Amino acid sequence: MNPEARQEALSRHGLVETEDGFELTLAGFQRASKRAAGLRKEGDPEATQMLSLSPDDPLRWEYCRCIAIEAFSSEVYHSGI
């Protein structure tokens, strides 16, 4: 994956890379929340618990950030790097 494709993937997953790691954008939070709703429908108890939190709860944001990082990492892995 070249740098431009990597940046596009970060943007697609709603992540911004910083010196401290990845930060989640609002669009990333919304996308990850939809993925969490899908996990909840599949019976995932952690997703159920996290989605019961207020959208402004830092723990919910962290959970969504982890979902976005996992999706981004999977995309990078499958790109053949």
Distance bins in CASP14 RR format, pairs under 12 A and 6 or more apart:
PFRMAT RR
TARGET T0000
AUTHOR 0000-0000-0000
RMODE 2
METHOD distances of the structure
MODEL  1
1 7 0 0 0 0 1 0 0 0 0 0 0
1 8 0 0 0 0 1 0 0 0 0 0 0
1 9 1 0 0 1 0 0 0 0 0 0 0
1 10 0 0 0 0 0 1 0 0 0 0 0
1 72 0 0 0 0 0 1 0 0 0 0 0
1 73 0 0 0 0 0 1 0 0 0 0 0
1 75 0 0 0 0 1 0 0 0 0 0 0
1 76 1 0 1 0 0 0 0 0 0 0 0
1 77 0 0 0 0 1 0 0 0 0 0 0
1 78 0 0 0 0 1 0 0 0 0 0 0
1 79 1 0 1 0 0 0 0 0 0 0 0
1 80 1 0 0 1 0 0 0 0 0 0 0
1 81 1 0 1 0 0 0 0 0 0 0 0
2 8 0 0 0 0 1 0 0 0 0 0 0
2 9 0 0 0 0 0 1 0 0 0 0 0
2 76 0 0 0 0 0 1 0 0 0 0 0
2 79 0 0 0 0 1 0 0 0 0 0 0
2 80 0 0 0 0 0 1 0 0 0 0 0
2 81 0 0 0 0 1 0 0 0 0 0 0
3 9 0 0 0 0 0 1 0 0 0 0 0
3 10 0 0 0 0 0 1 0 0 0 0 0
3 17 0 0 0 0 0 1 0 0 0 0 0
3 81 0 0 0 0 0 1 0 0 0 0 0
4 10 0 0 0 0 0 1 0 0 0 0 0
4 11 0 0 0 0 0 1 0 0 0 0 0
5 11 0 0 0 0 0 1 0 0 0 0 0
5 12 0 0 0 0 0 1 0 0 0 0 0
5 72 0 0 0 0 0 1 0 0 0 0 0
5 75 0 0 0 0 1 0 0 0 0 0 0
5 76 0 0 0 0 1 0 0 0 0 0 0
5 79 1 0 0 1 0 0 0 0 0 0 0
5 80 0 0 0 0 0 1 0 0 0 0 0
5 81 0 0 0 0 0 1 0 0 0 0 0
6 12 0 0 0 0 0 1 0 0 0 0 0
6 13 0 0 0 0 0 1 0 0 0 0 0
6 15 0 0 0 0 0 1 0 0 0 0 0
6 17 0 0 0 0 1 0 0 0 0 0 0
6 72 0 0 0 0 1 0 0 0 0 0 0
6 73 0 0 0 0 0 1 0 0 0 0 0
6 75 0 0 0 0 1 0 0 0 0 0 0
6 76 1 0 0 1 0 0 0 0 0 0 0
6 79 0 0 0 0 1 0 0 0 0 0 0
6 81 0 0 0 0 1 0 0 0 0 0 0
7 13 0 0 0 0 0 1 0 0 0 0 0
7 14 0 0 0 0 0 1 0 0 0 0 0
7 15 0 0 0 0 0 1 0 0 0 0 0
7 16 0 0 0 0 0 1 0 0 0 0 0
7 17 0 0 0 0 1 0 0 0 0 0 0
7 72 0 0 0 0 0 1 0 0 0 0 0
7 76 0 0 0 0 0 1 0 0 0 0 0
8 14 0 0 0 0 0 1 0 0 0 0 0
8 15 0 0 0 0 0 1 0 0 0 0 0
8 72 0 0 0 0 0 1 0 0 0 0 0
8 75 0 0 0 0 1 0 0 0 0 0 0
8 76 0 0 0 0 0 1 0 0 0 0 0
8 79 0 0 0 0 0 1 0 0 0 0 0
9 15 0 0 0 0 1 0 0 0 0 0 0
9 17 0 0 0 0 0 1 0 0 0 0 0
9 22 0 0 0 0 0 1 0 0 0 0 0
9 68 0 0 0 0 0 1 0 0 0 0 0
9 69 0 0 0 0 0 1 0 0 0 0 0
9 71 0 0 0 0 1 0 0 0 0 0 0
9 72 1 0 1 0 0 0 0 0 0 0 0
9 73 0 0 0 0 1 0 0 0 0 0 0
9 74 0 0 0 0 0 1 0 0 0 0 0
9 75 1 0 1 0 0 0 0 0 0 0 0
9 76 1 0 0 1 0 0 0 0 0 0 0
9 77 0 0 0 0 0 1 0 0 0 0 0
9 78 0 0 0 0 0 1 0 0 0 0 0
9 79 0 0 0 0 1 0 0 0 0 0 0
9 81 0 0 0 0 0 1 0 0 0 0 0
10 16 1 0 0 1 0 0 0 0 0 0 0
10 17 1 0 0 1 0 0 0 0 0 0 0
10 18 0 0 0 0 0 1 0 0 0 0 0
10 21 0 0 0 0 0 1 0 0 0 0 0
10 22 1 0 0 1 0 0 0 0 0 0 0
10 23 0 0 0 0 0 1 0 0 0 0 0
10 24 0 0 0 0 0 1 0 0 0 0 0
10 25 0 0 0 0 1 0 0 0 0 0 0
10 27 0 0 0 0 0 1 0 0 0 0 0
10 28 0 0 0 0 0 1 0 0 0 0 0
10 68 0 0 0 0 1 0 0 0 0 0 0
10 69 0 0 0 0 0 1 0 0 0 0 0
10 71 0 0 0 0 0 1 0 0 0 0 0
10 72 1 0 0 1 0 0 0 0 0 0 0
10 73 0 0 0 0 0 1 0 0 0 0 0
10 75 0 0 0 0 1 0 0 0 0 0 0
10 76 0 0 0 0 1 0 0 0 0 0 0
11 17 0 0 0 0 0 1 0 0 0 0 0
11 22 0 0 0 0 0 1 0 0 0 0 0
11 25 0 0 0 0 1 0 0 0 0 0 0
11 27 0 0 0 0 1 0 0 0 0 0 0
11 28 0 0 0 0 1 0 0 0 0 0 0
11 31 0 0 0 0 0 1 0 0 0 0 0
11 68 0 0 0 0 0 1 0 0 0 0 0
11 72 0 0 0 0 0 1 0 0 0 0 0
11 75 0 0 0 0 0 1 0 0 0 0 0
12 25 0 0 0 0 0 1 0 0 0 0 0
12 27 0 0 0 0 1 0 0 0 0 0 0
12 28 0 0 0 0 1 0 0 0 0 0 0
12 31 0 0 0 0 1 0 0 0 0 0 0
12 68 0 0 0 0 1 0 0 0 0 0 0
12 71 0 0 0 0 1 0 0 0 0 0 0
12 72 0 0 0 0 1 0 0 0 0 0 0
12 75 1 0 0 1 0 0 0 0 0 0 0
12 76 0 0 0 0 0 1 0 0 0 0 0
13 22 0 0 0 0 1 0 0 0 0 0 0
13 23 0 0 0 0 0 1 0 0 0 0 0
13 24 0 0 0 0 1 0 0 0 0 0 0
13 25 0 0 0 0 1 0 0 0 0 0 0
13 27 0 0 0 0 1 0 0 0 0 0 0
13 28 1 0 0 1 0 0 0 0 0 0 0
13 29 0 0 0 0 0 1 0 0 0 0 0
13 30 0 0 0 0 0 1 0 0 0 0 0
13 31 1 0 0 1 0 0 0 0 0 0 0
13 32 0 0 0 0 1 0 0 0 0 0 0
13 35 0 0 0 0 0 1 0 0 0 0 0
13 64 0 0 0 0 0 1 0 0 0 0 0
13 65 0 0 0 0 0 1 0 0 0 0 0
13 66 0 0 0 0 0 1 0 0 0 0 0
13 67 0 0 0 0 1 0 0 0 0 0 0
13 68 1 0 1 0 0 0 0 0 0 0 0
13 69 1 0 0 1 0 0 0 0 0 0 0
13 70 0 0 0 0 1 0 0 0 0 0 0
13 71 1 0 1 0 0 0 0 0 0 0 0
13 72 1 0 1 0 0 0 0 0 0 0 0
13 73 0 0 0 0 1 0 0 0 0 0 0
13 74 0 0 0 0 1 0 0 0 0 0 0
13 75 1 0 0 1 0 0 0 0 0 0 0
13 76 0 0 0 0 0 1 0 0 0 0 0
14 22 0 0 0 0 1 0 0 0 0 0 0
14 23 0 0 0 0 1 0 0 0 0 0 0
14 24 1 0 0 1 0 0 0 0 0 0 0
14 25 1 0 1 0 0 0 0 0 0 0 0
14 26 0 0 0 0 1 0 0 0 0 0 0
14 27 1 0 1 0 0 0 0 0 0 0 0
14 28 1 1 0 0 0 0 0 0 0 0 0
14 29 0 0 0 0 1 0 0 0 0 0 0
14 30 0 0 0 0 1 0 0 0 0 0 0
14 31 1 0 0 1 0 0 0 0 0 0 0
14 32 0 0 0 0 1 0 0 0 0 0 0
14 33 0 0 0 0 0 1 0 0 0 0 0
14 35 0 0 0 0 0 1 0 0 0 0 0
14 64 0 0 0 0 1 0 0 0 0 0 0
14 65 0 0 0 0 1 0 0 0 0 0 0
14 67 0 0 0 0 0 1 0 0 0 0 0
14 68 1 0 1 0 0 0 0 0 0 0 0
14 69 0 0 0 0 0 1 0 0 0 0 0
14 71 0 0 0 0 1 0 0 0 0 0 0
14 72 0 0 0 0 1 0 0 0 0 0 0
14 75 0 0 0 0 0 1 0 0 0 0 0
15 21 0 0 0 0 1 0 0 0 0 0 0
15 22 1 0 1 0 0 0 0 0 0 0 0
15 23 1 0 0 1 0 0 0 0 0 0 0
15 24 1 0 0 1 0 0 0 0 0 0 0
15 25 1 0 0 1 0 0 0 0 0 0 0
15 26 0 0 0 0 0 1 0 0 0 0 0
15 27 0 0 0 0 1 0 0 0 0 0 0
15 28 1 0 0 1 0 0 0 0 0 0 0
15 29 0 0 0 0 0 1 0 0 0 0 0
15 31 0 0 0 0 0 1 0 0 0 0 0
15 32 0 0 0 0 1 0 0 0 0 0 0
15 64 0 0 0 0 0 1 0 0 0 0 0
15 65 1 0 0 1 0 0 0 0 0 0 0
15 66 0 0 0 0 0 1 0 0 0 0 0
15 67 0 0 0 0 0 1 0 0 0 0 0
15 68 1 0 1 0 0 0 0 0 0 0 0
15 69 1 0 0 1 0 0 0 0 0 0 0
15 70 0 0 0 0 0 1 0 0 0 0 0
15 71 0 0 0 0 1 0 0 0 0 0 0
15 72 1 0 1 0 0 0 0 0 0 0 0
15 73 0 0 0 0 0 1 0 0 0 0 0
15 75 0 0 0 0 0 1 0 0 0 0 0
15 76 0 0 0 0 0 1 0 0 0 0 0
16 22 1 0 0 1 0 0 0 0 0 0 0
16 23 1 0 1 0 0 0 0 0 0 0 0
16 24 1 0 0 1 0 0 0 0 0 0 0
16 25 1 0 0 1 0 0 0 0 0 0 0
16 26 0 0 0 0 0 1 0 0 0 0 0
16 27 0 0 0 0 0 1 0 0 0 0 0
16 28 0 0 0 0 1 0 0 0 0 0 0
16 65 0 0 0 0 0 1 0 0 0 0 0
16 68 0 0 0 0 0 1 0 0 0 0 0
16 69 0 0 0 0 0 1 0 0 0 0 0
16 72 0 0 0 0 0 1 0 0 0 0 0
17 23 1 0 0 1 0 0 0 0 0 0 0
17 24 0 0 0 0 0 1 0 0 0 0 0
17 25 0 0 0 0 0 1 0 0 0 0 0
17 68 0 0 0 0 0 1 0 0 0 0 0
17 69 0 0 0 0 0 1 0 0 0 0 0
17 72 0 0 0 0 1 0 0 0 0 0 0
18 24 0 0 0 0 0 1 0 0 0 0 0
18 25 0 0 0 0 0 1 0 0 0 0 0
18 65 0 0 0 0 0 1 0 0 0 0 0
20 65 0 0 0 0 0 1 0 0 0 0 0
21 65 0 0 0 0 1 0 0 0 0 0 0
21 69 0 0 0 0 1 0 0 0 0 0 0
21 72 0 0 0 0 0 1 0 0 0 0 0
22 28 0 0 0 0 0 1 0 0 0 0 0
22 32 0 0 0 0 0 1 0 0 0 0 0
22 62 0 0 0 0 0 1 0 0 0 0 0
22 64 0 0 0 0 0 1 0 0 0 0 0
22 65 1 0 0 1 0 0 0 0 0 0 0
22 66 0 0 0 0 1 0 0 0 0 0 0
22 67 0 0 0 0 0 1 0 0 0 0 0
22 68 1 0 0 1 0 0 0 0 0 0 0
22 69 1 0 1 0 0 0 0 0 0 0 0
22 70 0 0 0 0 0 1 0 0 0 0 0
22 71 0 0 0 0 0 1 0 0 0 0 0
22 72 1 0 0 1 0 0 0 0 0 0 0
22 73 0 0 0 0 1 0 0 0 0 0 0
23 29 0 0 0 0 0 1 0 0 0 0 0
23 61 0 0 0 0 1 0 0 0 0 0 0
23 62 0 0 0 0 0 1 0 0 0 0 0
23 64 0 0 0 0 0 1 0 0 0 0 0
23 65 1 0 0 1 0 0 0 0 0 0 0
23 68 0 0 0 0 1 0 0 0 0 0 0
23 69 0 0 0 0 0 1 0 0 0 0 0
24 30 0 0 0 0 1 0 0 0 0 0 0
24 31 0 0 0 0 1 0 0 0 0 0 0
24 32 1 0 0 1 0 0 0 0 0 0 0
24 33 0 0 0 0 0 1 0 0 0 0 0
24 58 0 0 0 0 0 1 0 0 0 0 0
24 60 0 0 0 0 0 1 0 0 0 0 0
24 61 1 0 0 1 0 0 0 0 0 0 0
24 62 0 0 0 0 1 0 0 0 0 0 0
24 63 0 0 0 0 0 1 0 0 0 0 0
24 64 1 0 0 1 0 0 0 0 0 0 0
24 65 1 0 1 0 0 0 0 0 0 0 0
24 66 0 0 0 0 1 0 0 0 0 0 0
24 67 0 0 0 0 1 0 0 0 0 0 0
24 68 1 0 1 0 0 0 0 0 0 0 0
24 69 0 0 0 0 1 0 0 0 0 0 0
24 71 0 0 0 0 0 1 0 0 0 0 0
24 72 0 0 0 0 0 1 0 0 0 0 0
25 31 0 0 0 0 1 0 0 0 0 0 0
25 32 0 0 0 0 0 1 0 0 0 0 0
25 61 0 0 0 0 0 1 0 0 0 0 0
25 64 0 0 0 0 0 1 0 0 0 0 0
25 65 0 0 0 0 1 0 0 0 0 0 0
25 68 0 0 0 0 1 0 0 0 0 0 0
26 32 0 0 0 0 0 1 0 0 0 0 0
26 33 0 0 0 0 0 1 0 0 0 0 0
26 55 0 0 0 0 0 1 0 0 0 0 0
26 56 0 0 0 0 0 1 0 0 0 0 0
26 61 0 0 0 0 0 1 0 0 0 0 0
26 64 0 0 0 0 0 1 0 0 0 0 0
26 68 0 0 0 0 0 1 0 0 0 0 0
27 33 0 0 0 0 0 1 0 0 0 0 0
27 34 0 0 0 0 0 1 0 0 0 0 0
27 64 0 0 0 0 0 1 0 0 0 0 0
27 68 0 0 0 0 1 0 0 0 0 0 0
28 34 0 0 0 0 1 0 0 0 0 0 0
28 35 0 0 0 0 1 0 0 0 0 0 0
28 36 0 0 0 0 0 1 0 0 0 0 0
28 61 0 0 0 0 1 0 0 0 0 0 0
28 64 1 0 0 1 0 0 0 0 0 0 0
28 65 0 0 0 0 1 0 0 0 0 0 0
28 66 0 0 0 0 0 1 0 0 0 0 0
28 67 0 0 0 0 1 0 0 0 0 0 0
28 68 1 0 1 0 0 0 0 0 0 0 0
28 69 0 0 0 0 0 1 0 0 0 0 0
28 71 0 0 0 0 1 0 0 0 0 0 0
28 72 0 0 0 0 0 1 0 0 0 0 0
29 35 0 0 0 0 0 1 0 0 0 0 0
29 36 0 0 0 0 0 1 0 0 0 0 0
29 50 0 0 0 0 0 1 0 0 0 0 0
29 55 1 0 0 1 0 0 0 0 0 0 0
29 56 0 0 0 0 0 1 0 0 0 0 0
29 57 0 0 0 0 0 1 0 0 0 0 0
29 58 0 0 0 0 0 1 0 0 0 0 0
29 60 0 0 0 0 1 0 0 0 0 0 0
29 61 1 0 0 1 0 0 0 0 0 0 0
29 62 0 0 0 0 0 1 0 0 0 0 0
29 63 0 0 0 0 1 0 0 0 0 0 0
29 64 1 0 1 0 0 0 0 0 0 0 0
29 65 0 0 0 0 1 0 0 0 0 0 0
29 66 0 0 0 0 0 1 0 0 0 0 0
29 67 0 0 0 0 1 0 0 0 0 0 0
29 68 0 0 0 0 1 0 0 0 0 0 0
30 36 0 0 0 0 0 1 0 0 0 0 0
30 37 0 0 0 0 0 1 0 0 0 0 0
30 55 0 0 0 0 1 0 0 0 0 0 0
30 60 0 0 0 0 0 1 0 0 0 0 0
30 61 0 0 0 0 0 1 0 0 0 0 0
30 64 0 0 0 0 1 0 0 0 0 0 0
30 67 0 0 0 0 0 1 0 0 0 0 0
30 68 0 0 0 0 0 1 0 0 0 0 0
31 37 0 0 0 0 0 1 0 0 0 0 0
31 38 0 0 0 0 0 1 0 0 0 0 0
31 64 0 0 0 0 1 0 0 0 0 0 0
31 65 0 0 0 0 0 1 0 0 0 0 0
31 67 0 0 0 0 1 0 0 0 0 0 0
31 68 1 0 0 1 0 0 0 0 0 0 0
31 71 0 0 0 0 1 0 0 0 0 0 0
31 72 0 0 0 0 0 1 0 0 0 0 0
32 38 0 0 0 0 0 1 0 0 0 0 0
32 39 0 0 0 0 0 1 0 0 0 0 0
32 47 0 0 0 0 0 1 0 0 0 0 0
32 50 0 0 0 0 1 0 0 0 0 0 0
32 51 0 0 0 0 0 1 0 0 0 0 0
32 55 0 0 0 0 0 1 0 0 0 0 0
32 60 0 0 0 0 1 0 0 0 0 0 0
32 61 0 0 0 0 1 0 0 0 0 0 0
32 62 0 0 0 0 0 1 0 0 0 0 0
32 63 1 0 0 1 0 0 0 0 0 0 0
32 64 1 1 0 0 0 0 0 0 0 0 0
32 65 1 0 0 1 0 0 0 0 0 0 0
32 66 0 0 0 0 1 0 0 0 0 0 0
32 67 1 0 1 0 0 0 0 0 0 0 0
32 68 1 0 1 0 0 0 0 0 0 0 0
32 69 0 0 0 0 1 0 0 0 0 0 0
32 70 0 0 0 0 1 0 0 0 0 0 0
32 71 1 0 0 1 0 0 0 0 0 0 0
32 72 0 0 0 0 0 1 0 0 0 0 0
33 39 0 0 0 0 0 1 0 0 0 0 0
33 40 0 0 0 0 0 1 0 0 0 0 0
33 47 0 0 0 0 1 0 0 0 0 0 0
33 50 0 0 0 0 1 0 0 0 0 0 0
33 51 1 0 0 1 0 0 0 0 0 0 0
33 53 0 0 0 0 0 1 0 0 0 0 0
33 55 1 0 0 1 0 0 0 0 0 0 0
33 57 0 0 0 0 0 1 0 0 0 0 0
33 60 0 0 0 0 1 0 0 0 0 0 0
33 61 0 0 0 0 1 0 0 0 0 0 0
33 63 0 0 0 0 1 0 0 0 0 0 0
33 64 1 0 1 0 0 0 0 0 0 0 0
33 65 0 0 0 0 0 1 0 0 0 0 0
33 67 0 0 0 0 1 0 0 0 0 0 0
33 68 0 0 0 0 0 1 0 0 0 0 0
34 40 0 0 0 0 0 1 0 0 0 0 0
34 41 0 0 0 0 0 1 0 0 0 0 0
34 47 0 0 0 0 0 1 0 0 0 0 0
34 51 0 0 0 0 0 1 0 0 0 0 0
34 64 0 0 0 0 1 0 0 0 0 0 0
34 67 0 0 0 0 1 0 0 0 0 0 0
34 68 0 0 0 0 0 1 0 0 0 0 0
34 71 0 0 0 0 0 1 0 0 0 0 0
35 41 0 0 0 0 0 1 0 0 0 0 0
35 42 0 0 0 0 0 1 0 0 0 0 0
35 44 0 0 0 0 0 1 0 0 0 0 0
35 47 0 0 0 0 1 0 0 0 0 0 0
35 50 0 0 0 0 0 1 0 0 0 0 0
35 51 0 0 0 0 0 1 0 0 0 0 0
35 63 0 0 0 0 0 1 0 0 0 0 0
35 64 0 0 0 0 1 0 0 0 0 0 0
35 65 0 0 0 0 0 1 0 0 0 0 0
35 66 0 0 0 0 0 1 0 0 0 0 0
35 67 1 0 1 0 0 0 0 0 0 0 0
35 68 0 0 0 0 1 0 0 0 0 0 0
35 69 0 0 0 0 0 1 0 0 0 0 0
35 70 0 0 0 0 1 0 0 0 0 0 0
35 71 1 0 0 1 0 0 0 0 0 0 0
35 74 0 0 0 0 0 1 0 0 0 0 0
36 42 0 0 0 0 0 1 0 0 0 0 0
36 43 0 0 0 0 0 1 0 0 0 0 0
36 44 0 0 0 0 1 0 0 0 0 0 0
36 45 0 0 0 0 0 1 0 0 0 0 0
36 46 0 0 0 0 1 0 0 0 0 0 0
36 47 1 0 1 0 0 0 0 0 0 0 0
36 48 0 0 0 0 1 0 0 0 0 0 0
36 49 0 0 0 0 0 1 0 0 0 0 0
36 50 1 0 0 1 0 0 0 0 0 0 0
36 51 1 0 1 0 0 0 0 0 0 0 0
36 52 0 0 0 0 0 1 0 0 0 0 0
36 53 0 0 0 0 0 1 0 0 0 0 0
36 55 0 0 0 0 0 1 0 0 0 0 0
36 60 0 0 0 0 1 0 0 0 0 0 0
36 61 0 0 0 0 0 1 0 0 0 0 0
36 63 1 0 0 1 0 0 0 0 0 0 0
36 64 1 0 0 1 0 0 0 0 0 0 0
36 65 0 0 0 0 0 1 0 0 0 0 0
36 66 0 0 0 0 0 1 0 0 0 0 0
36 67 1 0 0 1 0 0 0 0 0 0 0
36 68 0 0 0 0 0 1 0 0 0 0 0
36 70 0 0 0 0 0 1 0 0 0 0 0
36 71 0 0 0 0 0 1 0 0 0 0 0
37 43 0 0 0 0 0 1 0 0 0 0 0
37 44 0 0 0 0 0 1 0 0 0 0 0
37 47 1 0 0 1 0 0 0 0 0 0 0
37 48 0 0 0 0 1 0 0 0 0 0 0
37 50 0 0 0 0 0 1 0 0 0 0 0
37 51 1 0 0 1 0 0 0 0 0 0 0
37 52 0 0 0 0 0 1 0 0 0 0 0
37 64 0 0 0 0 0 1 0 0 0 0 0
37 67 0 0 0 0 0 1 0 0 0 0 0
38 44 0 0 0 0 1 0 0 0 0 0 0
38 47 1 0 0 1 0 0 0 0 0 0 0
38 48 0 0 0 0 0 1 0 0 0 0 0
38 50 0 0 0 0 0 1 0 0 0 0 0
38 51 0 0 0 0 1 0 0 0 0 0 0
38 67 0 0 0 0 0 1 0 0 0 0 0
39 45 0 0 0 0 1 0 0 0 0 0 0
39 46 1 0 0 1 0 0 0 0 0 0 0
39 47 1 1 0 0 0 0 0 0 0 0 0
39 48 0 0 0 0 1 0 0 0 0 0 0
39 49 0 0 0 0 0 1 0 0 0 0 0
39 50 0 0 0 0 1 0 0 0 0 0 0
39 51 0 0 0 0 1 0 0 0 0 0 0
39 63 0 0 0 0 0 1 0 0 0 0 0
39 64 0 0 0 0 0 1 0 0 0 0 0
39 66 0 0 0 0 0 1 0 0 0 0 0
39 67 0 0 0 0 1 0 0 0 0 0 0
39 70 0 0 0 0 0 1 0 0 0 0 0
39 71 0 0 0 0 0 1 0 0 0 0 0
40 46 0 0 0 0 1 0 0 0 0 0 0
40 47 1 0 1 0 0 0 0 0 0 0 0
40 48 1 0 1 0 0 0 0 0 0 0 0
40 49 0 0 0 0 1 0 0 0 0 0 0
40 50 0 0 0 0 1 0 0 0 0 0 0
40 51 1 0 1 0 0 0 0 0 0 0 0
40 52 0 0 0 0 1 0 0 0 0 0 0
40 63 0 0 0 0 0 1 0 0 0 0 0
40 67 0 0 0 0 0 1 0 0 0 0 0
41 47 0 0 0 0 1 0 0 0 0 0 0
41 48 0 0 0 0 1 0 0 0 0 0 0
41 51 0 0 0 0 0 1 0 0 0 0 0
42 48 0 0 0 0 0 1 0 0 0 0 0
43 49 0 0 0 0 0 1 0 0 0 0 0
43 51 0 0 0 0 0 1 0 0 0 0 0
44 50 0 0 0 0 1 0 0 0 0 0 0
44 51 0 0 0 0 1 0 0 0 0 0 0
44 63 0 0 0 0 0 1 0 0 0 0 0
44 67 0 0 0 0 0 1 0 0 0 0 0
45 51 0 0 0 0 0 1 0 0 0 0 0
45 52 0 0 0 0 0 1 0 0 0 0 0
46 52 0 0 0 0 0 1 0 0 0 0 0
46 53 0 0 0 0 0 1 0 0 0 0 0
46 59 0 0 0 0 0 1 0 0 0 0 0
46 60 0 0 0 0 0 1 0 0 0 0 0
46 62 0 0 0 0 0 1 0 0 0 0 0
46 63 1 0 0 1 0 0 0 0 0 0 0
46 64 0 0 0 0 0 1 0 0 0 0 0
46 66 0 0 0 0 0 1 0 0 0 0 0
46 67 0 0 0 0 0 1 0 0 0 0 0
47 53 0 0 0 0 0 1 0 0 0 0 0
47 60 0 0 0 0 0 1 0 0 0 0 0
47 63 0 0 0 0 1 0 0 0 0 0 0
47 64 0 0 0 0 0 1 0 0 0 0 0
47 66 0 0 0 0 0 1 0 0 0 0 0
47 67 0 0 0 0 1 0 0 0 0 0 0
48 63 0 0 0 0 0 1 0 0 0 0 0
49 57 0 0 0 0 0 1 0 0 0 0 0
49 59 0 0 0 0 1 0 0 0 0 0 0
49 60 0 0 0 0 1 0 0 0 0 0 0
49 63 0 0 0 0 1 0 0 0 0 0 0
50 57 0 0 0 0 1 0 0 0 0 0 0
50 58 0 0 0 0 0 1 0 0 0 0 0
50 59 1 0 0 1 0 0 0 0 0 0 0
50 60 1 0 1 0 0 0 0 0 0 0 0
50 61 0 0 0 0 1 0 0 0 0 0 0
50 62 0 0 0 0 1 0 0 0 0 0 0
50 63 1 0 1 0 0 0 0 0 0 0 0
50 64 1 0 0 1 0 0 0 0 0 0 0
50 65 0 0 0 0 0 1 0 0 0 0 0
50 66 0 0 0 0 1 0 0 0 0 0 0
50 67 0 0 0 0 1 0 0 0 0 0 0
51 57 0 0 0 0 0 1 0 0 0 0 0
51 59 0 0 0 0 0 1 0 0 0 0 0
51 60 1 0 0 1 0 0 0 0 0 0 0
51 63 0 0 0 0 1 0 0 0 0 0 0
51 64 0 0 0 0 1 0 0 0 0 0 0
51 67 0 0 0 0 0 1 0 0 0 0 0
52 59 0 0 0 0 0 1 0 0 0 0 0
52 60 0 0 0 0 1 0 0 0 0 0 0
52 63 0 0 0 0 0 1 0 0 0 0 0
53 59 1 0 1 0 0 0 0 0 0 0 0
53 60 1 0 1 0 0 0 0 0 0 0 0
53 61 0 0 0 0 1 0 0 0 0 0 0
53 62 0 0 0 0 0 1 0 0 0 0 0
53 63 0 0 0 0 1 0 0 0 0 0 0
53 64 0 0 0 0 0 1 0 0 0 0 0
54 60 1 0 0 1 0 0 0 0 0 0 0
54 61 0 0 0 0 0 1 0 0 0 0 0
55 61 0 0 0 0 1 0 0 0 0 0 0
55 63 0 0 0 0 0 1 0 0 0 0 0
55 64 0 0 0 0 1 0 0 0 0 0 0
57 63 0 0 0 0 1 0 0 0 0 0 0
57 64 0 0 0 0 0 1 0 0 0 0 0
58 64 0 0 0 0 0 1 0 0 0 0 0
58 65 0 0 0 0 0 1 0 0 0 0 0
59 65 0 0 0 0 0 1 0 0 0 0 0
59 66 0 0 0 0 0 1 0 0 0 0 0
60 66 0 0 0 0 0 1 0 0 0 0 0
60 67 0 0 0 0 0 1 0 0 0 0 0
61 67 0 0 0 0 0 1 0 0 0 0 0
61 68 0 0 0 0 0 1 0 0 0 0 0
62 68 0 0 0 0 0 1 0 0 0 0 0
62 69 0 0 0 0 0 1 0 0 0 0 0
63 69 0 0 0 0 0 1 0 0 0 0 0
63 70 0 0 0 0 0 1 0 0 0 0 0
64 70 0 0 0 0 0 1 0 0 0 0 0
64 71 0 0 0 0 0 1 0 0 0 0 0
65 71 0 0 0 0 0 1 0 0 0 0 0
65 72 0 0 0 0 0 1 0 0 0 0 0
66 72 0 0 0 0 0 1 0 0 0 0 0
66 73 0 0 0 0 0 1 0 0 0 0 0
67 73 0 0 0 0 0 1 0 0 0 0 0
67 74 0 0 0 0 0 1 0 0 0 0 0
68 74 0 0 0 0 0 1 0 0 0 0 0
68 75 0 0 0 0 0 1 0 0 0 0 0
69 75 0 0 0 0 0 1 0 0 0 0 0
69 76 0 0 0 0 0 1 0 0 0 0 0
70 76 0 0 0 0 0 1 0 0 0 0 0
70 77 0 0 0 0 0 1 0 0 0 0 0
71 77 0 0 0 0 0 1 0 0 0 0 0
71 78 0 0 0 0 0 1 0 0 0 0 0
72 78 0 0 0 0 0 1 0 0 0 0 0
72 79 0 0 0 0 0 1 0 0 0 0 0
73 79 0 0 0 0 0 1 0 0 0 0 0
73 81 0 0 0 0 0 1 0 0 0 0 0
74 80 0 0 0 0 0 1 0 0 0 0 0
74 81 0 0 0 0 0 1 0 0 0 0 0
75 81 0 0 0 0 0 1 0 0 0 0 0
END
